[in-house]
Amino acid sequence: KDTNDELIIGIGATTDKDGQPILGLINIFNGNGKYIYGKATSVTSMANYQEMLEEALLNNLKEFINSGILDSSKTFRIIFHIFKPTGKHNEIKSLMNVIGKLSSYSFEYAFIHIGAGHNYRFFTYEGDFSNPKFILKGNTYVNERGTFIKINNFLGFICLSEKSSTFIKVQVDIRSSFKNFDLNYLTNQVYQFTELSHTSYNKSGKPVTIRYPSLMAHLTEQLKEIKGFDLNVIDSPDNSLWFI
């Protein structure tokens, strides 16, 4: 769909050669799935992460409003897809600071944690609850890609890998400003972003909203190993998919 009232901001992570976590900054998508922006920066400290996230958000939101990518004449939405639970001193603090500086505009926001870090497993079965018969195929309990299990208004699980009992968790942070958000809508949006890929025709087990910043951070760390290499002097447009 064509939309200028919604942005999806993805935050991913990777590890360096020593196994230490490296945060990607942000990749930004329009509500229709169009790739808009990606910052080629890897962040090693949480303090630096909060500061850089705030700066990137503020600068881009102002630019998107001025260019018409976001229609500021109505309430627009900012949806964060994050690889980890949101922290009050990082994503929340950054956005609150940005809100204060954009107080003349009306917008809502939601933080969504997307990940497999949970203890739930799901299996397909036939029959009633008293006598379930698990369906076996290739020695694996069958689940269809796209199967969605809603636990409550804030938490659900979606299958992104067929024949796997591990579903991806989709959890909306309670500090999100959406008053009447639809978890089905937000989860379907996550699913649609797993259908987008410029690298393969295969179905993805991770939405590109968090896959792209992870890949960008990984390649950035590798480029830093080149003697004399300076990422800041490379003239690459921020809306290009150079990292894939």
N, C-alpha and C positions, 0 to 999 in steps of 0.2 A: 504494500500500500504506500501511497504518497503521504508523508506526514512531516510537518515541521514543528510539532509540539512535543517531541519526545527524543531524548538522547539516551543511549545505552553506553555506559562507561565501564570498560573491563580492566581489571587489575589482576595480574598473574605473577608467578614467581618461578625461579629455577635455582640451581645450585652452582657454585663455582668449582674449579678443579680440585679444591680441598674439601668439597662437600658442604660448604657454608651456604646458607640461604641468600639468594639475591632477588630482590624485588624488582619486577618490571614496574614502570610508572603507570601509564594509562594508554589504552587504545579507545577511541571514541567512534561509535556507530550511530547513524541515524535510525529512527524507529522503523524504517523500511529495510534495514540491513546493510545500507550503504556504508562503506568504510570511509570515515572522514578524517581521522587524525591519529597519529601514533608518535610518541616521543621516544627517540632512541637514547634512553637513559636507564642505567641500572643503578639501583640504590642499595647500599650496604647497611645503613643505620636507620633505625625507626625514626629518630629525631629528624634526620635529613629527609626521610620519606614524607613526613607530615608537611614539612615546609615546601617541598617540591610539588607535592600533590595539590596543596592550596594554590600555589602560583600557577600551575598548569590549568586547574579548573577555572580560576578567575579570568585568566587571559583568554582562554578559549571560549568561555561562555559570553564574554563581552564581544569577541569577534563574531561568534555565531549569531548573536542578536543583531549586531550591526549589519551583517551580510544577509540576514533573512533566513539563515539555516534554522534558527529558532524564531517562532512568532511570539514576540513579547507582548502582543496585544491581548493575549489570552493566557490562561494558566498552562504552563508547560511542565513536563515531567523529566526528571533525571533518575535513571535506574542504574544502580551500580551492581555489576557482576563481580564478585570478589572471591578469590580462591581460599580465603580464611575468614573466620568470624571477625566482624568489625570491632575495632578498638576505639574506646571513647577518646583516647589521646591521639588518634591518627585520622581515620576516615571521618568519624563524627566531628572531631574538632576542626578538621580542614573545611568540611562543608558548612559548619556553623559560622566560621569566619567568613566564608564566601557569601553566605546568606546575608550576613550583616553588611557586606559591601555592595550587595545587589538588592537591597531592601525595597527599591522602587519597583521591582518586578515581582510577579506572582508565579511561584512554581512549587511543585511537590517533588518528593524524592523517596526512594526506597533502596535499602541496602539488602542485597541477596547474597547469602553465602552458598556457593556451589562447590560441592566436594564429595569425596567418597570416605571421608574420615568419620565413620560411624559404625555401630555394631549390628545394624539391622541386615537381615538377609531375606530375600523374597523368593518364593517358589510357586510355580503353577501346578494346580492339582484339579482333579475331576472328582465329582461326588459331593456329598454334603460335609458339613463341618465335623460331624460325628465319625465319619469314616472316609477321610480324604484319600485319594489315590494319586500320588505324584506322577506326573507325566515325564517319562524318561526318553531322551533322544541323545544318542551319542554319549551316554553315561552322564548327561548333564540335565538338570531340571530346566525345562524350557520356559523362557520369558520372552515376550515379543517386544521389540524395540518400540519405544513410545508409550509403554504401559505406565500409567501414573497412579500412585497410591497417595491419597490425601489423608494426612493424620489430623490436622486441624487447620485453622485459617492462616497459620504462619509456617507450617511445616508440611512438606510433601517429599515423595521419592519418585524418580523417573528412571526407567530402564533405557540405557543408551547402548548397551552391548547385549545382543541377543545371546541366549543360552548361558547367561550369567545370572547368578543369584545376588550380585552386588549392584544396587541401584545408586544413582547419584542423588545426594541430598540437595534439596532446594529449600532454604530457610530464610524467611524474611525477618530482618531485625526489627524488634518491637519499637525501636526509636525512629523508624521510618515515619514520614509525615503523611503517607497515604492513609486517609481515613476509611475509605471503602474500597481498598484495592482488592483485586480478584486474583487469588493464588493460581487459579487455572490459567488465567491470561498470562501471568508472569512466568509460570512454568512452561507454557506453550512457547513463549518467546525464547526461553532458554533452549528448548528443543529445536526451534527453528534455526538458532545460531549454531547448532551442531550439524545442520544440513549445508552450511556454507563452508566451502573450502576451496582455496586456489592451488592446493598442493596434491590433491588426490580425488578420485571419484568415489572412494570408499566412504562409508558412513563414519562419522567421528564419535568418539566416546567422551568428547569434551567440547563445549561451545568455543567458537573462535574468539569470543569476547575475553576469555582468560587464556586461551591457547596462544593467541598472537602476542600479547605482552610478554608471556613466558618465553616464547621463541625469540622475540626481539632482545630480551635481556640476556638470553643465553649467547646469542651471536655477538652482542655488544661486549660481553666478557671475553669471548674468544678474540675479538679484534683488538682488545686492550693488550693482548699478549704480544702483538707485533711491535717491535722496537720502533719508536719514533711515530707511532700511529696516534693521531689526534682526531677523535670522533667529532669534535666541535667544528672542525674546519671542513667537514664533508658537506657539500651543498646538495643534500637530498631532500626533496619536498616531503613535508610531514604527512601528506595524504597519499603517499606511494606505498606499495607493498614490497619494498626493497628486500625485506628480511625473509621472504619466501621465494 
